[in-house]
Amino acid sequence: MTDRPTALTRQISLHTVLAIGAVFMLLPFWLMLRTSLTPADEIFSGNMLGLGPVTLDNYRRVFAEVPIARYYFNGIVVVVSIFIGQLIICIPAAYALARLHFHGQTAGLWLVLGAMLIPYQVTAIPVFVLLSEFGLINSLGALILPFVGSAFSVFLLRQFFLSIPASVFESARLDGASPTRILFAIVLPMARPAIATFGVFSFVSHWNDYFWPSFVLRSDATATVPFGIVQFLNQDLGSEYGPQMAAATLTVVPLLIGFLLAQKQFMAGMAMSSGQVD
């Protein structure tokens, strides 16, 4: 009889701790959103945690001074193109490392693991020189091509493919299916959670990227959201925190929408990719 109250108390304590942690994690987002909707003369009134006057003037100023629609379009083109390129390149590579047997398979896996340890900032200058030779500097191609191959995505998908029971592949081979048909007809439909997982990682990483755009872009014509927003924030805004927070909110909103849409598949992919392998 004493076990049930103890288990209930443990659950209540756990959920209380998680709730407190969630409040601390969400508080900066609330302050950002609240500041972006607060009139300038009310920001330092001490009422940021509660309800108060609401205005859209900060957002109107951002839309008036920043070509945000162009930044959004460029950003969407970049992240979608990178994601499609990663699907084309990383899925076959991960499948080969997970389920095919060939000379150099182990060496290939170690190369993937080694590539994950090297920050892309280390190779930024050689890649910049290569793109410059092809005349791609200050173009969307310069933002897309260096990232269509992702060692992290290959490794993540490989771990997921290893979690698929070997009996699935054996049954398909007995039915006469080729490795290509197994990949497209059997593995890919089962891999939707894993694809959604690395899609979320890819989207967040490249949507938020500022280092590489600042390295290869020279104008607003091909600017992505972070690059364009930083150009806006570099203006003499002083203590005008309302427009600053409005710009930051516009940067974050697509990420929140994307995560909410893919949340179920993302959680399933994380759980399955961390499971036991054959």
N, C-alpha and C positions, 0 to 999 in steps of 0.2 A: 504493500500500500504506500510505502514511503518513496518508491521509485518514481511513481507518476508525478507527484508534486515536485520532486527534485528535477525531473526532466522538463516539466513545465517552467520551473524557475530558470533553468538553464536556457531554454528557448527565449523566454522573456528578456533575460539579460543579454543574450546574443543579438536579438532584434533591436534592443535599446541602443547597444553600442553601434550597430550598423546604421541606425537612424541618426545618431549623433554624428557619425562620420559622414553620412550623406549630406547633412546640413552644412558641415564645414566645407565639403567639396562643392556644393551648389551655391554657397554664399557669394563667392566672387562673380559667378554668372548673374545672380540676382542684382548685385550692386552695379554691374555693367549695364544690364537692361534698365534698371531703375534710373541710373544716371542719364542714360540716353533719352529717357522720356521726361526728364525733369527740367523745368525752366532754369536758366543760368543763375537767377537770383535765389533759387531754392536749393541748389546743390549742396551748399554748406550750411543748410538750416538745421542739420542734425536729424532729419526725418527720412533718411534714406532707407531705413529698414521697414518703414510703415507706408501707408498710403498717403498720397499728397497730390498736388497739382500735376497734371500730365499734359505734355505738349509734344507735337511732332516737328517742331521747328528745327531741332537738331538734325533729324533725318532729311528735312527739306533742304537744309544747307548742304549736307553731304551730296544729295542728288543734284543740287544746283552747281556745285563746284567740282564734282568728280564724275567722269563718264562710267558710272558703276555698271551700266548694262553691258558696255563693251568689255569691262574686266570680267564680269560674270560669263559672258560668251566665250572669251579666250580661256578662262579657267576651266569651263566645262569641256571645251574642245580638247584641252591638254589632258585632263584627268581621264576622260573617256578614251582618248586615243592611246594613252599609256596603258590603261586597263585592257583594251582589246589586244594591244601588242603583247602584253604579258600573258594573256590567255593563249595566244597563238604560239608563243615561245616556251613558256614555263610549264604548261600542262604536258606536252609531249616529253619535255626533259625530265619532269618529275616522275612521269609514268615509266620512262626508261630506267631511271635510277632505282625505282621501287620494285618493278615487276619483270623487267627483262634482264637477261644475263648476257654479258658481252665483255670482251677484254677492255680493261681500263675503267670498269664500273666503279670500283672502289676509289681509284684516283679521281674520277669525276666527282664523286661525292665529297672527297676532301677538298677539291677545288671550290665546290659550292660553299662548303663550310669556311674555307679561307676567305672567299669573297665577302662573306657576311661580316668578317672581322675588319674589313677595310672600309672606313668612311668614304663616301663618294667625294668629300672635299679634298681627299688626298690625290685623287685622279682628276681634279677639276681643270688644272692647267693643261695637261695633255689632251683632254677631251675638248677643251676650248680651242686649242690649236688645230685639232682635227676638224672641228666644225667650221673654223675660220677658213681652212683650206677649201672646203666645199661651199663657202659663201652662205652659211646658214645662221650666222650671228644676227641677232635682233629679229628672229623669226620664231614662229611656233614650233618649227622643226627642231630648233635648238633646245626647246623645253621638253620635247617628246622623245626623240631618238635615244638619248643617253640612258633612258629608264625603261625601255620596252623589255629589257632582260632584268630580272630581279632574282638574286640568289636567295633572298628570304622567301619569296613566293615559291620557288622551286623546292626548297626544303620543307616548307609548310605543307605543300601539296603532296610531296613524297611521304611525309609522315601519315597523312590521311590515306593515301593509297595503300600503305602498309597495313592500315587498320582494317581494310576490307578482307574478309576471310579468303584464304587461298582456294577454298572449294569453289568459289564463284568463278575464278579464272580457270580452274581445272575443268569445270563443267562446260565452260564456253569453248575451251580448246577441244574437248571431246566432241562437241557439236560441230567442229570444223571452223570456228571463228578465228580470223586472223588477229594479230595484235592490234591492228588499226581498228578493226570492227569492235573488238573488246573495249578499246578506249572510248570510242564514240557512242556505241550502243549500250554499254553496260556501266563503265566507270564514270563517264561524265554525268549521267543522270543521278548517280549516287553521290557525286562530288559537289552538288549544289551548295551544301553548307560550307564546305571548305572554300569554294570559289567565292561565296559571299563574304567569308572571313577575310581572305586576302584582298578582296575588293574594297572592303572597308578600310583596311590598313593602307592600301594604295591610294584611295581617294583622299583620306585624311592627310597622308604624308605629302602628296603632291599639290593638294589644294592649299596647304599651309606653307609650302616651301617659299622662302624668300631668298635664301642664299644663291641658288642657281639662277633664278630670274634676274637678280641684281648683277650677276656675273656676265650674262649673255645678252641682256636687253639694253637698249639705248633710248627707247621712246615708249610712249603710252599706247602706240598702235597695237602692239602685241603683249601689253602688260596683263598680268593676272591680278587677281584680287589683292593678295598681300603686297605685291610690288606697287600697285596703284594706291592702295590705302596708305602705305608708308610715305609715298610722295605727298599725299594730302596731309599726313600728320607732321611732315617736315616743314610745313608752312608755319608761320609765326602765330600759332594758336594760343600760346601762353597758357593761361589757366582755364581755357574754354574746354572743360572736360566733357560737356554734353556732346558736341560734334565728334570728339575723339571716341567716346564710348558708342555713339551711333555707328561710326565707321567700323569699330571692332565688332559690334553686334551683327552688322551686315556680312562680315567675314565668317562668323561662326554659324549663322542660321542654316546655310546649306549642309554643313556637317551634321547638325542636329537632325535635320530632315532625313538625310541619307542614312544615319545610324538608326533612326526610328523605323524606317522602312525595311532595313535589313537586320533588325535586332534579333528576330527569331532564328534566322539562318545563321547569323553571326555567333550566337550563343551555342547553337548546335554544332557548328564547325569547330569552335574552340574546345568543346567537350570531347568530340570525336577525335580531333587531331592529337589530343593529349592521352588517348587511350593506349592500350597494349598493342604492340605490333606482332605480326606473325614471325 
